[in-house]
Amino acid sequence: MTFQFAPLDSTFRPLTRAFIASLFCAIGVMSGTSAVAQSQQPQNATQQGQVFEEEIVPQRYANNPNVEAFINDMVARYDFDSAKLHDLFNRVSYSATAVKLVLPSPTPSTKNWRVYQSRFIEPVRIDAGVKFWRANQATLQRASAQFGVPPEVIVGIIGVETIYGRYMGNFRALDALTTLTFDYPNTPNRLERQATFRKNLEDLLVWTRDSQIDPSSVLGSYTGAIGIPQFLPSSIVQYAVDFDGNGRIDLRTSQADAIGSVANYLKQNGWEPGRPVVWRIAGDEGSQGIAQAAADGQAEPHWSLAQLTKAGMLMAEPGLDIAAEAATPLTVVDLPTPGRATEYTLGTKNFYVLTRYNRSFFYALAVYQLGEAVKARMAATSASQ
């Protein structure tokens, strides 16, 4: 059995053997494989009205054998009209910009939690969040009652994603998804990514046909994410709801549909109503050393609270009943910042659910903190009135 622990900062090196030994004793058996969480911010969408496409190639997909095979498959599986699909793809443009933007950086930036945090927990988003919450208070409460997700979490996601609909992207989703399905750049994960974009291209066509929307009119991010909550078409098909009751789903202009859809997404991915998102770890050297040893990058909760506290970890969470929560599964979330000691917190099942929206520890915690900041500002302004 292999155990993998993050390298310890020099501050904790004298404690390494003792704390790893105590973790072994407390933990017993666990898998050594880990999925390293990404720490990328949501893609920067362009402001409405701004032309961002720097290079497109019209009619690249006309008479393309791979597109022909795709069309035949859509006709066979979804009963599409072949002639209409041929006409549609004859008008699709190759997006060189989308290809450039999905390429990994040749010089990856160092993960920096404090910089990332400052981009999202800041006055513009907090103020916009307060306005959004006030304008949609009844809808947020209705969504919370129906789906069990607190208003602040919904507000946090929409704020991080698009600053409440301010930046939703100006790429034609059909162009972006077609390009990334048939011309994804040569990267190690190319086949996996192409399969994902192909499924989203299928779902874009099915969704727009069934909703009587011109697929060439749908705008989004360079990966085809659409609307206020930045749902990919596959998420629209699976999770989007008509929450304003007008008989159609509109994530670009209906704030109610966006609110209900985000809440439904989280519920369907396992959100636990009334449960916390994170628990704070004490700042003493021993507790931090244990956190560092147990921070293996796995997003899904797999350490029990009892395992960590038996190893010697202390908590800084007022009101936490350690005995009652002993079996609660947790993720040790690491938040590195160059030049500073890495910060740690414990993520619950609800933290993990936030990483289903975007597979990033940084993202999930920024969503939580932005929602809490907006909630606090709402309470403060209400108290002063």
JOKASUL-V586314 format. One record per pair of residues at least 6 apart in sequence whose ideal C-beta (glycine too) atoms are under 6 Angstrom apart, sorted by the first residue. I is the first residue (numbers start at 1). J is the second residue. Records with the same first field share a line. If there is no record, write none. Layout:
BEGIN
I: J, J
END
This chain:
BEGIN
2: 32
3: 32
4: 32, 34, 296
5: 293
6: 292, 295
8: 16, 292
12: 289
15: 289
19: 289, 290, 293
20: 293
22: 311, 312
23: 293, 311
26: 307, 310, 311
27: 307
34: 296, 297, 298
35: 298
36: 297
37: 297, 299, 361
38: 359, 360
39: 111, 360, 362
40: 360
42: 161
43: 221
45: 167, 168, 169, 221
46: 52, 170
47: 167
52: 170
53: 97
54: 97
55: 96
56: 93, 95
57: 94
58: 93
60: 94
61: 67, 89, 92
62: 90
66: 182
67: 89
71: 85
74: 80
75: 82
78: 206
92: 174, 175, 178
93: 175
94: 179
95: 175, 176, 179
98: 176, 179, 222
99: 185
101: 222
103: 185
110: 338
111: 336
112: 337, 338
113: 335, 337
114: 337
116: 362
120: 160, 366, 370
121: 369, 370, 373
125: 159, 163
126: 373, 374, 377
128: 163, 164
129: 155, 159, 374
130: 374, 377, 378
132: 164
133: 155, 378
136: 255
139: 256, 259
140: 151
143: 259, 260, 263
144: 150, 151
147: 263, 264, 267
148: 273
149: 263, 266, 271
152: 371, 375
153: 371
154: 259, 262, 263
155: 371, 374
156: 367, 370, 371
157: 262, 367
158: 164, 228, 229
159: 370
160: 366, 367, 370
161: 229, 230
162: 168, 228
165: 228
169: 220, 221
170: 219
171: 220, 222
173: 204, 218, 220, 224
174: 215, 216
176: 222, 224
177: 197, 200, 201, 204, 224
180: 197
181: 194, 197, 198, 201
184: 190, 193, 194
199: 234
200: 224, 232, 233, 234
203: 233, 234, 237
204: 233
207: 233, 236, 237
208: 215
220: 226
224: 232
225: 232
226: 251
227: 251, 252
228: 251, 258
229: 258, 261, 262
231: 251
239: 261, 264, 265, 268
240: 249, 261
241: 260, 261, 264
242: 249
243: 256, 257, 260
244: 254, 256, 257
249: 257
250: 257
251: 257, 258
266: 353
269: 353, 356
270: 353
271: 353
272: 349, 350
275: 350
276: 348
277: 350, 351, 368
278: 345, 347, 351
279: 317, 346
280: 316, 317
281: 287, 291, 344
282: 314, 316
286: 312
287: 313, 314
290: 311, 312, 313
291: 332, 344
294: 303, 332
295: 332, 334
299: 352, 355
300: 352
301: 329, 330, 331, 349, 352
303: 330
304: 327, 329
305: 325, 326, 328, 330
306: 326
309: 322
330: 346
331: 347
333: 345, 347, 361
334: 342, 344
335: 343
336: 342
351: 364
354: 364, 367
355: 364
END
